[in-house]
Amino acid sequence: MVVEEKSEVINMKFTLKQARLLKGFTQKELAEKLGIHTHTYSKMEKHPDDVTIGEAKKISEILGFSYDFIFFNDNSTLSRLNNSDSTS
């Protein structure tokens, strides 16, 4: 008898803060790795839709997560804009 294993992919989405905390970084440590001021990084966590693609890629590389998991989720600006277009 052949037993097949099911492989499930868990599609987890994190906020920027959650991703940072999961990897054990403080805001100051991550800001230093990015070469920016802590205040600038703090604003990124509060307004992730304002983060540039280049910044998102750098953050994702440091944290070891795909940037889709952090920046392109159901609450992103892009999703809200697309949903409002479909109701117009």
Backbone bond lengths (Angstrom), bond angles and torsions (degrees), N, CA, C in turn:
res aa  C-N    CA-C-N  psi(-1)  N-CA   C-N-CA  omega(-1)  CA-C   N-CA-C  phi
1 M - - - 1.436 - - 1.531 108.32 -
2 V 1.337 116.81 134.80 1.452 122.25 178.83 1.523 108.23 -101.55
3 V 1.297 115.50 126.54 1.460 120.26 179.38 1.518 107.62 -106.02
4 E 1.308 114.92 122.99 1.464 119.54 178.46 1.518 109.16 -95.61
5 E 1.327 115.31 135.96 1.453 120.01 177.37 1.519 108.85 -93.46
6 K 1.305 115.03 137.18 1.458 119.23 175.25 1.520 108.33 -86.10
7 S 1.284 114.80 134.57 1.455 120.55 177.76 1.524 107.80 -109.13
8 E 1.305 116.05 119.67 1.456 120.07 179.42 1.515 109.32 -108.84
9 V 1.297 114.35 137.56 1.457 119.85 175.12 1.513 106.64 -105.29
10 I 1.293 115.66 122.89 1.454 120.24 178.97 1.520 107.43 -90.63
11 N 1.300 115.90 121.87 1.452 121.40 -178.81 1.523 108.45 -95.07
12 M 1.326 115.79 90.35 1.447 120.45 -177.39 1.519 109.55 -95.30
13 K 1.307 114.58 139.47 1.459 120.41 176.79 1.516 107.59 -121.99
14 F 1.315 116.64 135.98 1.450 121.75 -178.20 1.514 109.80 -122.70
15 T 1.328 115.45 153.13 1.451 118.52 165.36 1.522 106.23 -77.71
16 L 1.289 116.18 165.00 1.466 120.17 178.40 1.532 110.08 -59.90
17 K 1.318 117.19 -42.50 1.460 120.62 179.18 1.529 111.11 -62.55
18 Q 1.338 117.33 -45.01 1.464 120.39 179.76 1.524 111.41 -60.61
19 A 1.325 116.28 -43.12 1.467 120.36 -179.95 1.526 110.17 -62.80
20 R 1.323 116.34 -42.92 1.476 120.58 179.50 1.522 110.69 -62.26
21 L 1.333 116.13 -46.37 1.464 120.31 -178.66 1.526 111.93 -65.90
22 L 1.339 116.92 -38.24 1.463 119.65 177.69 1.524 112.27 -59.73
23 K 1.331 116.41 -32.16 1.463 120.79 179.64 1.528 112.76 -90.82
24 G 1.342 116.85 -0.25 1.457 120.85 173.77 1.520 116.30 79.12
25 F 1.329 117.37 22.97 1.459 121.02 179.47 1.522 110.75 -96.90
26 T 1.326 115.98 145.38 1.455 120.49 167.20 1.527 106.98 -85.99
27 Q 1.329 116.41 166.54 1.466 118.91 175.94 1.529 110.08 -60.38
28 K 1.317 116.31 -40.45 1.465 120.52 -178.74 1.531 110.97 -62.65
29 E 1.335 116.78 -44.54 1.473 120.13 -179.52 1.528 111.44 -62.93
30 L 1.326 116.89 -43.85 1.460 118.98 -179.15 1.525 110.93 -68.95
31 A 1.327 116.87 -38.50 1.468 120.50 176.70 1.523 110.69 -59.56
32 E 1.332 116.52 -42.69 1.465 120.46 179.19 1.521 111.02 -63.08
33 K 1.314 117.30 -42.24 1.474 120.58 178.58 1.527 110.98 -63.82
34 L 1.338 116.57 -31.92 1.461 120.74 178.82 1.525 112.32 -83.75
35 G 1.328 116.45 -13.46 1.463 120.68 -178.92 1.520 112.91 75.43
36 I 1.337 115.56 32.61 1.464 120.05 -179.69 1.524 109.11 -128.56
37 H 1.318 116.46 167.51 1.459 122.28 178.06 1.531 109.40 -73.33
38 T 1.327 116.23 148.67 1.465 121.56 -179.87 1.528 111.26 -57.67
39 H 1.316 117.30 -39.04 1.474 120.88 179.11 1.530 110.92 -61.62
40 T 1.325 116.94 -39.92 1.466 121.52 178.47 1.520 110.14 -63.50
41 Y 1.333 116.52 -43.05 1.462 119.50 178.42 1.532 111.05 -65.20
42 S 1.318 116.70 -41.11 1.466 121.19 179.12 1.534 110.66 -57.48
43 K 1.332 116.14 -40.64 1.473 120.04 177.57 1.527 110.81 -64.35
44 M 1.332 117.96 -32.95 1.470 120.82 177.65 1.526 110.71 -63.20
45 E 1.343 116.38 -40.46 1.459 119.57 179.63 1.527 111.12 -67.11
46 K 1.317 116.33 -36.13 1.471 120.47 -179.09 1.525 111.91 -76.18
47 H 1.332 117.06 -29.95 1.463 122.22 -176.72 1.533 110.14 -133.66
48 P 1.343 117.96 66.80 1.469 119.98 -176.02 1.521 113.94 -63.84
49 D 1.322 117.70 -20.00 1.463 119.68 178.65 1.528 112.11 -71.08
50 D 1.335 116.55 -15.19 1.463 121.16 178.61 1.529 112.61 -90.78
51 V 1.336 118.00 -5.18 1.466 122.15 -179.63 1.527 108.99 -72.05
52 T 1.324 116.29 132.69 1.462 119.72 179.04 1.526 109.82 -71.99
53 I 1.311 116.08 162.31 1.465 120.06 178.19 1.529 110.38 -62.40
54 G 1.309 117.43 -39.44 1.463 121.03 177.84 1.519 111.63 -61.10
55 E 1.338 116.39 -44.13 1.465 120.48 178.17 1.528 110.37 -65.21
56 A 1.330 116.63 -41.50 1.469 121.09 179.59 1.525 110.52 -60.90
57 K 1.321 116.70 -40.93 1.471 120.20 179.29 1.525 111.11 -65.46
58 K 1.348 117.26 -42.31 1.463 120.40 178.93 1.524 110.69 -62.70
59 I 1.327 116.23 -46.24 1.464 120.84 -179.83 1.520 109.70 -61.02
60 S 1.318 116.62 -44.52 1.461 121.23 -179.22 1.522 111.99 -62.45
61 E 1.324 116.88 -39.83 1.465 120.69 177.75 1.527 110.69 -63.39
62 I 1.321 116.63 -44.22 1.465 120.49 -179.37 1.523 110.67 -65.04
63 L 1.335 116.79 -42.96 1.464 120.26 -176.29 1.526 113.17 -83.09
64 G 1.326 117.10 -17.38 1.457 119.79 178.16 1.522 114.02 78.38
65 F 1.328 116.74 25.13 1.459 122.19 175.32 1.520 108.94 -118.88
66 S 1.317 117.09 149.17 1.461 120.35 172.20 1.528 107.91 -64.60
67 Y 1.320 118.30 140.19 1.458 119.38 -177.60 1.523 112.40 -65.45
68 D 1.350 118.62 -20.25 1.479 120.00 175.38 1.526 110.44 -60.82
69 F 1.332 116.85 -36.41 1.455 120.93 -177.10 1.515 112.06 -67.56
70 I 1.328 117.14 -25.79 1.457 120.82 -176.12 1.530 111.78 -102.26
71 F 1.322 116.60 -45.59 1.458 119.51 -168.55 1.522 115.28 -103.58
72 F 1.309 118.81 -24.62 1.461 119.88 -175.95 1.517 109.46 -114.83
73 N 1.322 115.29 72.90 1.453 119.79 178.95 1.517 109.82 -118.21
74 D 1.312 117.66 -173.54 1.465 122.17 -174.60 1.522 113.84 -62.49
75 N 1.323 117.68 -18.79 1.459 120.78 -178.29 1.519 113.18 -101.46
76 S 1.317 117.85 7.66 1.456 119.74 -177.98 1.525 111.11 -73.96
77 T 1.314 115.50 161.45 1.456 120.63 178.45 1.520 110.50 -58.19
78 L 1.327 116.75 -42.73 1.459 120.59 -178.17 1.525 110.82 -58.25
79 S 1.323 117.48 -44.22 1.461 120.70 179.93 1.519 111.19 -64.26
80 R 1.328 116.69 -42.15 1.467 119.57 -179.83 1.525 110.25 -65.40
81 L 1.326 117.31 -39.85 1.461 119.81 179.49 1.518 111.25 -65.78
82 N 1.324 116.76 -42.67 1.460 120.26 179.18 1.520 111.61 -63.98
83 N 1.328 117.93 -38.95 1.454 121.27 179.29 1.519 111.32 -68.41
84 S 1.322 118.41 -36.35 1.457 119.93 -179.84 1.535 109.98 -72.47
85 D 1.333 118.56 -29.51 1.454 121.03 177.23 1.511 111.23 -67.13
86 S 1.319 117.22 -35.39 1.460 120.33 -175.73 1.528 111.63 -75.87
87 T 1.345 117.27 -18.94 1.452 119.18 179.95 1.522 111.88 -95.58
88 S 1.317 117.27 -8.27 1.465 120.74 -178.79 1.496 112.28 -81.20
